Amino acid sequence: MTKTKDENRSQNDLNVELEKLKNEKIELKEENKNHKHLLNDLKLKDHASANIINNENGEPVSIVASGVDITEQRKLDKKLIESERRLKAFSEVVNEAIFFSDKGVCIEANETSLKMFGYSREETIGKFATDIIA
């Protein structure tokens, strides 16, 4: 069966796109071996993916891709990191014992609290604050 000029161009475009993906060192993994069309899942970082659909001869015939815009999430992550940095800096300059806890279990403590109660950071983390100050 002879392909038309448009079919050849489409196949060439697909091959170019596939080569670009391969050059980005994206791992191909075969899925659904029992299906008559082989699906190869391409993992494009954590927020996008593409499926290459091959015909029965193993030749790629199409790509289906999806992605999520994570711009806002990245901005929020940066704000959170900066906020945590400021809180940590503040907790280190005050002369009060400060314990950060999750459900009562110490997950962080400032230097003043360590000196005040005579525990190392390793001894403090994971204990209930009430056990430390009692």
SEZA-104714 format. One line per 4 residues: number of its first residue (from 1); for each residue x, y negated, z of C-alpha. Coordinates in Angstrom, 1 decimal. Layout:
! SEZA-104714
NUM> X,Y,Z | ...
//
This chain:
! SEZA-104714
1> 0.0,0.0,0.0 | 1.5,-3.3,-1.1 | 1.2,-6.3,1.3 | 0.2,-9.7,0.1
5> 2.4,-12.8,0.4 | 0.3,-14.0,3.4 | 0.6,-10.6,5.1 | 4.4,-10.6,4.6
9> 4.6,-14.1,6.0 | 2.5,-13.2,9.0 | 4.6,-10.2,9.7 | 7.8,-12.3,9.3
13> 6.4,-14.9,11.7 | 5.6,-12.2,14.2 | 9.1,-10.7,13.9 | 10.7,-14.2,14.4
17> 8.6,-14.6,17.6 | 9.5,-11.1,18.8 | 13.2,-11.9,18.3 | 12.9,-15.1,20.3
21> 11.4,-13.2,23.1 | 14.1,-10.5,23.0 | 16.8,-13.1,22.9 | 15.4,-14.5,26.2
25> 16.3,-11.1,27.7 | 12.7,-10.2,28.4 | 12.3,-6.6,29.3 | 9.9,-4.5,27.2
29> 8.1,-1.7,28.9 | 5.8,0.8,27.2 | 2.3,1.2,28.7 | -0.7,3.4,27.9
33> 1.1,6.1,26.0 | -2.1,8.0,25.3 | -3.7,5.0,23.5 | -3.4,5.2,19.7
37> -1.8,1.7,19.6 | 1.2,1.3,21.8 | 1.2,-1.6,24.1 | 4.4,-3.2,25.3
41> 4.1,-5.5,28.2 | 6.4,-8.5,28.2 | 6.9,-10.2,31.6 | 7.6,-13.9,31.0
45> 8.7,-15.1,34.5 | 5.9,-14.8,37.1 | 3.3,-16.9,35.5 | 3.0,-15.7,31.9
49> 2.8,-12.5,30.1 | 2.4,-11.2,26.5 | 1.3,-8.0,25.1 | 2.6,-6.8,21.7
53> 0.2,-4.5,19.9 | 1.8,-2.0,17.6 | 0.1,0.0,14.9 | 0.3,3.8,14.7
57> 3.8,3.5,13.1 | 5.1,1.5,16.0 | 5.2,-1.8,14.0 | 4.1,-4.9,15.8
61> 0.9,-6.3,14.4 | -0.1,-8.9,17.0 | 0.8,-10.6,20.2 | -1.7,-11.6,22.9
65> -0.3,-14.0,25.5 | -1.5,-15.8,28.6 | 0.0,-18.2,31.1 | -0.8,-20.4,34.1
69> 0.3,-24.0,34.5 | 2.1,-24.1,37.9 | 3.2,-27.8,37.7 | 0.9,-28.8,40.6
73> 1.9,-25.8,42.7 | 5.6,-26.7,42.2 | 4.9,-30.3,43.3 | 3.1,-29.1,46.4
77> 6.0,-26.6,47.2 | 8.5,-29.5,47.0 | 6.3,-31.6,49.3 | 6.0,-28.8,51.8
81> 9.8,-28.2,51.8 | 10.4,-31.9,52.4 | 7.8,-32.0,55.2 | 9.4,-28.9,56.9
85> 12.8,-30.5,56.6 | 11.6,-33.7,58.2 | 9.9,-31.8,61.0 | 13.0,-29.7,61.7
89> 15.2,-32.9,61.7 | 12.8,-34.6,64.2 | 12.6,-31.5,66.5 | 16.4,-31.5,66.7
93> 16.8,-35.1,67.9 | 14.2,-35.1,70.7 | 15.0,-34.2,74.3 | 11.9,-32.0,74.6
97> 11.7,-28.2,74.1 | 9.8,-27.4,70.9 | 8.7,-24.0,70.0 | 7.1,-23.3,66.6
101> 4.8,-20.3,66.8 | 2.5,-18.1,64.7 | -0.3,-16.6,66.8 | 1.7,-17.3,70.0
105> 4.9,-15.6,68.7 | 7.9,-17.9,68.4 | 9.1,-18.3,64.9 | 11.5,-21.2,65.5
109> 12.8,-23.3,68.4 | 14.8,-26.4,68.6 | 18.3,-26.6,70.2 | 16.9,-28.4,73.3
113> 14.6,-25.5,74.1 | 17.5,-23.0,73.7 | 19.7,-24.9,76.1 | 16.8,-25.6,78.5
117> 15.8,-22.0,78.9 | 19.2,-20.4,78.3 | 18.2,-18.2,75.4 | 19.9,-17.8,72.0
121> 17.9,-18.3,68.8 | 17.9,-14.6,68.2 | 16.6,-13.9,71.7 | 13.8,-16.5,71.2
125> 12.5,-15.6,67.8 | 9.8,-12.9,68.0 | 8.9,-13.5,71.7 | 5.8,-15.0,73.1
129> 6.5,-18.6,74.2 | 4.9,-17.8,77.6 | 7.5,-15.1,78.1 | 10.3,-17.6,77.4
133> 9.1,-20.3,79.7 | 7.9,-18.1,82.6
//
